[in-house]
Amino acid sequence: MKVEKILEGKNVLIGVTGSIAIYKTLQLIRYLTKSGANVRVIMSKSSKKFITPLTFETLTGNRVLDEETEDWTTDLNHIAIGKWADSFVIAPITANSINKLANGIADNILLQTALAYGRNILLAPSANTNMIHNPITEGNIKLLNLSNFTILGTQTKELACRTSGDGAMAEPEEIYFSIVRDLLQNPFWRDRRVIVTGGGTIEKIDEVRYISNFSSGKMASALALALYYLGADVCFISSKFPEPLPEEMCRIEIESADEMFQYLEDSIRVAKKGILKKPKLGESGETKLIQKKPFLFMATAVADYRPKFRQAGKIKSHLIGDQWNLELVKNRDILQTISKDGIWTIGFKAEMDSSKGLEYAKAMLEKKGLDGVCLNILSDSSSFGTDRHQIDWITKNGVTELPKSSKLLLAFQILKEAQKLEE
């Protein structure tokens, strides 16, 4: 998985307990440090049976906090290190530590730090299936979920005890996604429903042939991921998912323009209803409905035409002959057709004529009643699927040139401009 320098200046505290899954934490630390984060580690006594403190100190460049190294003349202690941290994750956390934490037991330095932290803590459980699904553990996980803890889901696979079942720790990528979201949440995007569409639609000729285009879906994936990091409730509708994305993100895979239209209309209807939020344990108030105006980023490349008659099975080439006159009909213009009342709508336009591209994009903005257009000038078909992009952000108020950068960093720039629509 590729990571970007999006966490510079952020402090991440990682706690580890005695589980074989601790080896995955090494990869998690690599992701975080490559993203620019400062990382420090707290080790329980039992975790040292699996990995030495030296390994973590080598990867992070910081001294590990444990029972032997706690120092009250510096910030290497269970109170000060929590004040240092912008985000705190315990990965892996065993069933034993889950049950202790839920009952306020702090009999080691890691649990003491967690009890003193006072803010949201991410927990990535790792345990035998029977231990994680023991009614006591399940009850305590529910209790922690109601408090200032976020419990990451476990996996079903072959476990270290050579049995297959639920209980394996989430992959480092999933934990990384959650940490970044914890660090980068933005009040504007948090609890706001956002729909992103991507990829090129596929119009089948028969069961083995189709009409499509070169759209890679990478820009849409980057937008969906950036929105997730900022705290949005994202629904990603696409024909392609080229980059790793969080498991909890809503993803709808489509093929044709008709499928895109149907799922998009349904998603817009849901987005306009808002989000129900339940109060956490200890918070006052009742469940409330949060209604922020949703956004639609229409980054999909919808095929302009589809075969008039789709054939069942495979058409035999020897029955077609030397020439094939394929009859096509025009697809509906989804972006123009959908109702845009009550939703901010952003279109994407790819052009190869640099002299007329801006003119065409402005016409699209007006004709289709959009709030913004992202214009991308392409040189040829090799421009599709690249890792870097340059976009012109166009609204009725003018044009802003967003400098060429990686698609994820460009996505953050686009979203920063999109926020201004409500100003």
C-alpha positions as semicolon CSV with decimal commas, in nm:
position;residue;x (nm);y (nm);z (nm)
1;M;0,000;0,000;0,000
2;K;0,127;0,347;-0,096
3;V;0,123;0,613;0,175
4;E;0,163;0,989;0,150
5;K;0,318;1,248;0,381
6;I;-0,015;1,345;0,535
7;L;0,070;1,303;0,905
8;E;0,366;1,536;0,947
9;G;0,368;1,686;1,296
10;K;0,121;1,426;1,431
11;N;0,205;1,215;1,737
12;V;0,085;0,855;1,747
13;L;0,108;0,637;2,057
14;I;0,092;0,261;2,004
15;G;0,033;0,013;2,284
16;V;0,108;-0,358;2,239
17;T;0,000;-0,655;2,449
18;G;0,105;-1,022;2,450
19;S;-0,025;-1,160;2,120
20;I;0,145;-1,323;1,823
21;A;-0,027;-1,058;1,608
22;I;0,229;-0,809;1,735
23;Y;0,436;-0,875;1,421
24;K;0,171;-0,685;1,223
25;T;0,234;-0,378;1,437
26;L;0,579;-0,346;1,280
27;Q;0,421;-0,285;0,938
28;L;0,172;-0,043;1,092
29;I;0,462;0,160;1,232
30;R;0,628;0,167;0,890
31;Y;0,310;0,310;0,736
32;L;0,287;0,576;1,006
33;T;0,650;0,685;0,992
34;K;0,643;0,699;0,610
35;S;0,338;0,925;0,646
36;G;0,547;1,161;0,857
37;A;0,406;1,076;1,201
38;N;0,608;1,066;1,522
39;V;0,551;0,724;1,679
40;R;0,613;0,600;2,033
41;V;0,539;0,256;2,178
42;I;0,423;0,127;2,516
43;M;0,484;-0,243;2,583
44;S;0,314;-0,464;2,837
45;K;0,534;-0,719;3,013
46;S;0,383;-1,012;2,822
47;S;0,438;-0,845;2,482
48;K;0,814;-0,874;2,531
49;K;0,783;-1,252;2,493
50;F;0,718;-1,191;2,122
51;I;0,927;-0,883;2,029
52;T;1,204;-0,696;2,208
53;P;1,181;-0,323;2,283
54;L;1,489;-0,271;2,064
55;T;1,288;-0,363;1,753
56;F;1,032;-0,090;1,818
57;E;1,300;0,161;1,916
58;T;1,483;0,095;1,589
59;L;1,168;0,152;1,381
60;T;1,042;0,461;1,567
61;G;1,366;0,626;1,678
62;N;1,208;0,667;2,022
63;R;1,259;0,483;2,349
64;V;0,990;0,232;2,445
65;L;0,788;0,292;2,761
66;D;0,753;-0,015;2,984
67;E;0,765;-0,103;3,353
68;E;1,146;-0,076;3,359
69;T;1,191;0,247;3,162
70;E;0,922;0,470;3,319
71;D;1,088;0,801;3,410
72;W;0,922;1,086;3,598
73;T;1,201;1,333;3,514
74;T;1,099;1,321;3,144
75;D;0,774;1,256;2,957
76;L;0,847;0,881;2,948
77;N;0,571;0,799;3,197
78;H;0,210;0,690;3,180
79;I;0,069;1,040;3,234
80;A;0,291;1,264;3,022
81;I;0,309;1,031;2,722
82;G;-0,069;1,041;2,691
83;K;-0,061;1,422;2,685
84;W;0,198;1,400;2,405
85;A;-0,017;1,176;2,187
86;D;-0,261;1,306;1,925
87;S;-0,388;0,952;1,868
88;F;-0,363;0,635;2,079
89;V;-0,410;0,282;1,947
90;I;-0,360;-0,052;2,122
91;A;-0,275;-0,309;1,854
92;P;-0,289;-0,591;1,934
93;I;-0,505;-0,594;2,244
94;T;-0,578;-0,935;2,397
95;A;-0,909;-1,052;2,544
96;N;-0,748;-1,028;2,886
97;S;-0,663;-0,659;2,839
98;I;-1,006;-0,586;2,687
99;N;-1,181;-0,727;2,993
100;K;-0,951;-0,541;3,231
101;L;-0,990;-0,211;3,049
102;A;-1,371;-0,235;3,043
103;N;-1,370;-0,273;3,420
104;G;-1,119;0,003;3,492
105;I;-0,840;-0,232;3,597
106;A;-0,497;-0,078;3,540
107;D;-0,246;-0,328;3,676
108;N;0,025;-0,256;3,418
109;I;0,175;0,055;3,262
110;L;-0,015;0,022;2,933
111;L;-0,357;0,004;3,101
112;Q;-0,257;0,285;3,337
113;T;-0,182;0,503;3,034
114;A;-0,514;0,410;2,873
115;L;-0,708;0,488;3,189
116;A;-0,541;0,827;3,219
117;Y;-0,575;0,920;2,850
118;G;-0,934;1,047;2,866
119;R;-0,988;1,070;2,488
120;N;-1,084;0,827;2,214
121;I;-0,863;0,517;2,197
122;L;-0,854;0,274;1,904
123;L;-0,846;-0,093;1,997
124;A;-0,746;-0,372;1,756
125;P;-0,836;-0,702;1,926
126;S;-0,651;-1,029;1,871
127;A;-0,766;-1,348;2,043
128;N;-0,874;-1,706;2,002
129;T;-1,230;-1,738;1,865
130;N;-1,373;-1,874;2,191
131;M;-1,201;-1,599;2,390
132;I;-1,322;-1,314;2,168
133;H;-1,676;-1,455;2,158
134;N;-1,695;-1,541;2,524
135;P;-2,009;-1,362;2,653
136;I;-1,799;-1,173;2,907
137;T;-1,561;-1,043;2,639
138;E;-1,848;-0,959;2,404
139;G;-2,027;-0,768;2,679
140;N;-1,714;-0,573;2,765
141;I;-1,651;-0,487;2,399
142;K;-2,003;-0,342;2,383
143;L;-1,932;-0,144;2,699
144;L;-1,609;-0,005;2,554
145;N;-1,785;0,085;2,229
146;L;-2,030;0,297;2,427
147;S;-1,744;0,482;2,594
148;N;-1,442;0,663;2,449
149;F;-1,309;0,360;2,261
150;T;-1,334;0,258;1,895
151;I;-1,314;-0,119;1,845
152;L;-1,173;-0,229;1,511
153;G;-1,318;-0,546;1,363
154;T;-1,137;-0,879;1,375
155;Q;-1,087;-1,121;1,085
156;T;-1,197;-1,478;1,025
157;K;-0,900;-1,688;0,917
158;E;-0,663;-1,958;1,042
159;L;-0,538;-1,843;1,381
160;A;-0,204;-1,903;1,550
161;C;-0,361;-2,188;1,751
162;R;-0,415;-2,368;1,415
163;T;-0,792;-2,340;1,429
164;S;-0,997;-2,137;1,184
165;G;-1,237;-1,874;1,310
166;D;-1,292;-1,513;1,405
167;G;-1,037;-1,335;1,621
168;A;-0,740;-1,241;1,402
169;M;-0,628;-0,879;1,434
170;A;-0,720;-0,640;1,153
171;E;-0,457;-0,593;0,885
172;P;-0,209;-0,304;0,931
173;E;-0,373;-0,117;0,642
174;E;-0,711;-0,117;0,818
175;I;-0,560;0,006;1,145
176;Y;-0,367;0,274;0,956
177;F;-0,687;0,395;0,787
178;S;-0,856;0,431;1,128
179;I;-0,562;0,615;1,284
180;V;-0,545;0,865;0,998
181;R;-0,922;0,925;1,022
182;D;-0,882;0,978;1,397
183;L;-0,610;1,237;1,332
184;L;-0,748;1,422;1,031
185;Q;-1,123;1,447;1,106
186;N;-1,256;1,785;1,001
187;P;-1,572;1,939;1,156
188;F;-1,701;2,038;0,812
189;W;-1,691;1,684;0,672
190;R;-1,754;1,485;0,990
191;D;-2,102;1,325;0,993
192;R;-2,172;1,450;0,641
193;R;-2,290;1,206;0,376
194;V;-2,087;1,217;0,055
195;I;-2,129;1,015;-0,265
196;V;-1,834;0,955;-0,497
197;T;-1,866;0,784;-0,833
198;G;-1,572;0,650;-1,032
199;G;-1,433;0,425;-1,302
200;G;-1,555;0,387;-1,657
201;T;-1,894;0,227;-1,708
202;I;-1,912;-0,102;-1,899
203;E;-2,173;-0,156;-2,169
204;K;-2,191;-0,522;-2,264
205;I;-2,215;-0,632;-2,626
206;D;-2,235;-0,998;-2,524
207;E;-2,100;-1,195;-2,230
208;V;-1,734;-1,155;-2,332
209;R;-1,724;-0,818;-2,513
210;Y;-1,808;-0,467;-2,400
211;I;-1,773;-0,093;-2,470
212;S;-1,589;0,113;-2,211
213;N;-1,311;0,374;-2,177
214;F;-0,967;0,419;-2,023
215;S;-1,081;0,569;-1,691
216;S;-0,881;0,402;-1,411
217;G;-1,094;0,512;-1,116
218;K;-0,782;0,627;-0,928
219;M;-0,891;0,988;-0,880
220;A;-1,230;0,876;-0,750
221;S;-1,065;0,630;-0,511
222;A;-0,835;0,904;-0,384
223;L;-1,135;1,133;-0,326
224;A;-1,325;0,861;-0,141
225;L;-1,025;0,791;0,081
226;A;-0,956;1,159;0,153
227;L;-1,321;1,208;0,249
228;Y;-1,306;0,905;0,480
229;Y;-0,996;1,049;0,649
230;L;-1,177;1,380;0,701
231;G;-1,465;1,205;0,877
232;A;-1,730;1,194;0,603
233;D;-1,982;0,913;0,568
234;V;-1,875;0,800;0,218
235;C;-2,064;0,593;-0,036
236;F;-1,834;0,501;-0,326
237;I;-2,009;0,380;-0,642
238;S;-1,767;0,257;-0,907
239;S;-1,686;0,003;-1,173
240;K;-1,326;-0,014;-1,045
241;F;-1,158;-0,008;-0,705
242;P;-0,790;0,027;-0,795
243;E;-0,655;0,127;-0,453
244;P;-0,696;-0,027;-0,104
245;L;-0,989;0,128;0,083
246;P;-1,124;0,088;0,440
247;E;-1,346;-0,217;0,486
248;E;-1,610;-0,008;0,662
249;M;-1,649;0,228;0,367
250;C;-1,970;0,176;0,170
251;R;-1,876;0,046;-0,175
252;I;-2,116;-0,036;-0,455
253;E;-1,976;-0,206;-0,764
254;I;-2,158;-0,130;-1,088
255;E;-2,107;-0,199;-1,456
256;S;-2,345;-0,012;-1,685
257;A;-2,465;0,347;-1,697
258;D;-2,816;0,227;-1,608
259;E;-2,684;0,056;-1,293
260;M;-2,492;0,371;-1,202
261;F;-2,807;0,582;-1,241
262;Q;-3,021;0,351;-1,027
263;Y;-2,774;0,320;-0,740
264;L;-2,693;0,690;-0,755
265;E;-3,057;0,793;-0,724
266;D;-3,102;0,561;-0,426
267;S;-2,782;0,687;-0,261
268;I;-2,882;1,051;-0,303
269;R;-3,221;0,976;-0,146
270;V;-3,048;0,818;0,157
271;A;-2,786;1,096;0,179
272;K;-3,053;1,364;0,210
273;K;-3,201;1,195;0,518
274;G;-2,897;1,280;0,733
275;I;-2,724;1,072;1,003
276;L;-2,856;0,950;1,336
277;K;-2,603;0,989;1,619
278;K;-2,635;0,818;1,955
279;P;-2,470;0,976;2,261
280;K;-2,166;0,800;2,407
281;L;-2,166;0,660;2,761
282;G;-2,157;0,951;3,004
283;E;-2,279;1,205;2,747
284;S;-2,609;1,382;2,803
285;G;-2,886;1,401;2,548
286;E;-3,074;1,164;2,322
287;T;-3,017;1,026;1,975
288;K;-3,014;1,319;1,733
289;L;-3,044;1,361;1,359
290;I;-2,751;1,543;1,198
291;Q;-2,848;1,699;0,865
292;K;-2,560;1,851;0,673
293;K;-2,607;1,919;0,304
294;P;-2,456;1,617;0,126
295;F;-2,206;1,625;-0,161
296;L;-2,184;1,432;-0,487
297;F;-1,849;1,404;-0,665
298;M;-1,931;1,259;-1,007
299;A;-1,587;1,138;-1,116
300;T;-1,708;0,841;-1,317
301;A;-1,661;0,831;-1,694
302;V;-2,002;0,725;-1,821
303;A;-1,999;0,560;-2,165
304;D;-2,181;0,786;-2,410
305;Y;-2,331;0,494;-2,603
306;R;-2,440;0,135;-2,545
307;P;-2,532;-0,149;-2,783
308;K;-2,896;-0,128;-2,889
309;F;-2,931;-0,506;-2,855
310;R;-2,725;-0,696;-2,598
311;Q;-2,662;-1,054;-2,707
312;A;-2,687;-1,357;-2,480
313;G;-2,381;-1,580;-2,459
314;K;-2,090;-1,519;-2,696
315;I;-2,139;-1,399;-3,052
316;K;-1,942;-1,625;-3,287
317;S;-1,706;-1,421;-3,502
318;H;-1,750;-1,654;-3,802
319;L;-2,122;-1,570;-3,797
320;I;-2,051;-1,196;-3,805
321;G;-1,831;-1,194;-4,112
322;D;-1,552;-0,959;-4,216
323;Q;-1,742;-0,646;-4,113
324;W;-1,953;-0,579;-3,805
325;N;-2,199;-0,294;-3,798
326;L;-2,274;-0,259;-3,429
327;E;-2,585;-0,048;-3,367
328;L;-2,552;0,185;-3,069
329;V;-2,795;0,406;-2,879
330;K;-2,710;0,701;-2,660
331;N;-2,700;0,663;-2,281
332;R;-2,880;0,915;-2,065
333;D;-2,673;1,205;-1,932
334;I;-2,676;1,101;-1,565
335;L;-2,532;1,423;-1,429
336;Q;-2,790;1,632;-1,610
337;T;-3,078;1,394;-1,534
338;I;-3,047;1,351;-1,157
339;S;-3,215;1,593;-0,918
340;K;-2,958;1,825;-0,764
341;D;-3,190;1,988;-0,512
342;G;-3,046;1,974;-0,162
343;I;-2,706;1,834;-0,263
344;W;-2,380;1,999;-0,366
345;T;-2,289;1,850;-0,705
346;I;-1,937;1,843;-0,850
347;G;-1,867;1,719;-1,202
348;F;-1,540;1,601;-1,354
349;K;-1,440;1,675;-1,712
350;A;-1,145;1,530;-1,904
351;E;-1,045;1,715;-2,220
352;M;-0,762;1,687;-2,473
353;D;-0,810;2,025;-2,636
354;S;-0,618;2,258;-2,404
355;S;-0,734;2,566;-2,597
356;K;-1,105;2,485;-2,554
357;G;-1,105;2,276;-2,234
358;L;-1,186;2,562;-1,999
359;E;-1,466;2,683;-2,227
360;Y;-1,619;2,334;-2,239
361;A;-1,595;2,295;-1,860
362;K;-1,769;2,630;-1,799
363;A;-2,044;2,528;-2,039
364;M;-2,084;2,200;-1,849
365;L;-2,114;2,392;-1,520
366;E;-2,394;2,606;-1,661
367;K;-2,579;2,351;-1,873
368;K;-2,597;2,080;-1,607
369;G;-2,661;2,310;-1,310
370;L;-2,349;2,206;-1,117
371;D;-2,184;2,374;-0,822
372;G;-1,833;2,295;-0,940
373;V;-1,633;2,126;-1,214
374;C;-1,290;1,965;-1,193
375;L;-1,118;2,001;-1,531
376;N;-0,834;1,769;-1,625
377;I;-0,645;1,830;-1,951
378;L;-0,511;1,504;-2,095
379;S;-0,235;1,460;-2,351
380;D;-0,343;1,117;-2,480
381;S;-0,468;0,779;-2,355
382;S;-0,146;0,732;-2,155
383;S;-0,266;1,011;-1,923
384;F;-0,523;0,774;-1,774
385;G;-0,414;0,577;-1,468
386;T;-0,119;0,799;-1,381
387;D;-0,037;0,868;-1,016
388;R;-0,017;1,248;-1,049
389;H;-0,273;1,497;-1,174
390;Q;-0,336;1,867;-1,226
391;I;-0,690;2,002;-1,188
392;D;-0,861;2,334;-1,256
393;W;-1,137;2,391;-0,999
394;I;-1,419;2,584;-1,165
395;T;-1,723;2,746;-1,002
396;K;-1,945;3,041;-1,091
397;N;-1,702;3,256;-0,889
398;G;-1,399;3,176;-1,101
399;V;-1,119;2,929;-1,174
400;T;-0,857;2,803;-0,930
401;E;-0,558;2,612;-1,063
402;L;-0,467;2,327;-0,830
403;P;-0,099;2,236;-0,875
404;K;0,007;1,896;-1,004
405;S;0,050;1,646;-0,723
406;S;-0,031;1,290;-0,622
407;K;-0,399;1,207;-0,653
408;L;-0,452;1,178;-0,277
409;L;-0,295;1,517;-0,206
410;L;-0,490;1,662;-0,498
411;A;-0,810;1,515;-0,351
412;F;-0,746;1,704;-0,026
413;Q;-0,700;2,025;-0,230
414;I;-1,029;1,966;-0,414
415;L;-1,212;1,909;-0,085
416;K;-1,063;2,226;0,062
417;E;-1,206;2,419;-0,234
418;A;-1,540;2,236;-0,206
419;Q;-1,580;2,356;0,153
420;K;-1,593;2,713;0,025
421;L;-1,927;2,640;-0,143
422;E;-2,096;2,678;0,198
423;E;-1,911;2,994;0,294
